[in-house]
Amino acid sequence: MTLRNVSSARSNSAPGVESAETSGKSARTKVRKQHFIDAATRSMERHGYHAMTMETLAAEAGVSVGLVYYYFKNKDEVLLTVIVDILEGYRQQLPIAMRASSDPVEKLAAGFKAYLRVIDSHRHGAVLAYRESKTLPKRGRERIKKLECDTTRLLADPVRAGTVAGVFTEVSPMLVAYNLVFIAHMWALKHWYFRPSMTVDDYGAQQLAYVLNGIMRGTSRRKYRHLLLQGPTPIV
């Protein structure tokens, strides 16, 4: 093989090799960043956001402070990343759960259940988001607001579809969706009270039933009785 042929062979194989290397590096970066997110959540829960330093985060994560600065410019970026991680969880998990059914009520139920699962796995981060997001710079707060609206619309869409189909009364889809969002967040905020007496699935089923009983037309109640029975007005 001539030098030219060797060079050509290397050139032809490089894209695949680079692609594999890039993919591996991206996966390692994602794992490492998630490790920092988890460590930051624990550190902020223990010390508070304002008392946490990049040094305490490094100690919590078991790495050098230089490595922390490699991934995050400052403490604000750490907090923003923790909050965005939760919002991205909603944006990824809700569509997966909701695509299983074309029925708007079943879609709403599946989406709310998925939302609660994300909250349950990020309880401490959700509490931190409530407590500390106001300390972020304006640009960070605006990004969070946009992501929050995007994910809340995922719950509003089946409410809108159900209203058009005559299943729900004339309601504001975003108002109903935000009610469900706050109910889900309450699982994190008041977990200490609810968890001893019910699972997250029990909590979600009962809370969804309360909401559905308030907006569902009487003509549709029998069809969805499996979602309404745990509400305040059981269907006979």
N, C-alpha and C positions, 0 to 999 in steps of 0.2 A: 504494500500500500504506500503510495507516495505521500509526501508531507501535505500536499493539497487535499488528498482524500481523507487523511487523518483529521485535518482541520475542518473539512466538510462534515465528517461524521460527528465530531464534537459539537459543531454548530447545530446539526439536526437533532441531537439528543438533548441539548441544553434546555430547551423549553420544558420538557417533561420533568427533567431533574430539578430545575428551578421551581416548577410548580409543586412538586412533592415537598421540596425543602421549605417553600413559602407556606404551604398548607400545614406542615409540621410546626413551623415557627409560630404561625397564627394560633394553632391549638394550644401550644405551650403558653403563649401570651395570655390567651383567654383563661386558662386554668390558673395561672399566676395572679391575674387581675382579680379573679373571683376569690382567691385566697386572701387578697388584700381587702376586698369588700367585706368578707366575713369577719376578718380581724378588725377592721375599722368599726363595724357595727358593734362588736363586743367591746371595743375600747371606748367608744362614745357612750355606750350604755353604762359602762362602769365608771368612767371619769367625767362624762359630759362632753359635749362638743368643744366648748371653749377651753376646757382643761386639757383636752387631748392635744398632743403635739405629734409631729412626724416621728420623733424619737420613741414616744410611747406606742405609736402604731407599729413601728419597726420591731419593737420588743414583743408586742402582741403577736405579730406575724412570724417572729423568729428569724428575721433577716436584718441586713445592714440598712441604716437609714439612707445610704446612697442608692440602694435598690428601690426603696420607696419613692425617692425623688426621680428615679428613672421613669416610673409609671405615672406619677402625679406631680404637678407643679407646686401645689400648696394644699393646705387643709380644706379650703373651699372646694377644690376639685375632688377631693376625697368624698366629702359630703354629697356633692352633686352626683357623683358616680354611684354612691349607695342608693340614692333616691331613684335615679334613672334606671338602675338595675331592676327595681321593683316594677316600674312602669313598663319597661321592656318585657317583663314577665307577663303582664296582662296582654300586651300587644301580640305576643307570640302564642300564648296558651288559649286565649278566648276563641280566636278563629278556628283552631284545631278542634276544640270541644263543640263549637256551634255548627260546624259543617255536617255533623252527623244527622241532622234533621232539617227539613225544609219548613216545618211547622213553626210559626213565629213564637208561640208560647213555649214549645219545647226548646227552641233556640235560646230564648231568654233564660229558661231554667238552667240549661247547660252552660251558658255564658256566666251566669251568676255563680254557679257551683265552681267553675274554673277560676273565677275571680277570687273566691274565698280560699281556694287551694293555694293560690299565689300568696294571698295575705297570710295564711296560716304558716307557710314556709318562710315568710319574711316579717314575722310579727314585730321583732325588735326594730328592724329597719323602718317599718311603717310608723311606729311610734316616734322614731327619730325624725321622720319626714314631717310629722305634725309639729314637733317641738322645735326643730331647728331650721327648717327650710327658709324661714323669714330672714335668717342671717346671711343667706347667699347674696351675691351681687345681682343686680337687676337682670343681667343677661341669663344667669342661671335660673332665676325665678321664672322668667318668660319661657325658657325651654321646658321647665317642669309643667307650666300651665298648658302649653301646647300639647305635650305628651298626655297629660291628664285628660284634656278634651278629646284627643284622638281615641284614647282607650274607653272613655265613657260613651262615646258615640257607638262603639261596638255593642253596648247594651241598649242604647237608644234605638238602633235600627230595627230590632225585632218588635219593640214596643210600637214603633211607627207602622210597621207592617201589620201588626195585630189590630191596630186602630183602623187602618184602611180596610182590613178584612171583616171588620165589625165584631171582632172578638172582645176588644177593649172599648171602654167608653172614650169620649173625646178628651184625651189627656195630653199633656206636654211630654213628649218622649224623653227629652233631656232631664226634665224634672223627675220623672219616674226612675230614669237611669241613675241620677245622682242620689236619689233615695237609697237605691240598692248599693251604690258605692259607699255611702256613709254607714249603712248597715254592715257591710263587709268590714269596713275599717273598725267598727265598734268591736268586732271579734278580737282585734289586736289590742285596742285600747282598754277593753274590759275583760280580757282573757282570764285574768285572775278570778273573776266572778263566775263566768259562764263555764269554764273548762271542768270544774269538779262535778258538774251535774249533766253535761251534754257534750257530745262530740261536735266537731265542726260541721259534719254532715247534718246532724240533728238541728243544729243552730240554723244552718242555711235553709233547710226544708221548712222550718217553722216561720222564719222571717220572710221567705219567698211567698208562703201561703198568705201571710198578713197583707203583703203588697198586692198579690193577685186578687184576693178577695175584695180589695178596695177599688180595682179598676176593671174587673171582668164583668161583661154583660151576663145577665141571668140566663140567656139562651145558650151560652157557651159553657156554663158551669159543669154540667154533667159530663161533658167530654173530657174535662180536665180535673175531674174530682180527685185523681191521684196526687195532684199538686196542691189541692185546696183543703184536703181533709185535716191538716194540722194547723189550720188557721183558726180565727176566732169564731167563724160561723160554719161549722161542718155541714157538708151536703148530705142530706138523708136520701 
